[in-house]
Amino acid sequence: MAHRSRSHRHRQEGPCHFSLMSLSATRRLLLATAPLAALWLAVSWAAGWWG
């Protein structure tokens, strides 16, 4: 569980500030579909669909 204190604040320009809304639509789509595509490829390869 992450620590939550009231005095703790992240800087907006810091490395821990990451917002999907700041990315372009195509980059957001790529970030969403890339893990799904990798998972599908791994499952299909393990199931022997390629040979």
Secondary structure, DSSP 8 states (H G I E B T S, - for coil): -----TT----TTSTT---GGGS-HHHHHHHHHHHHHHHHHHHHHHTTTT-
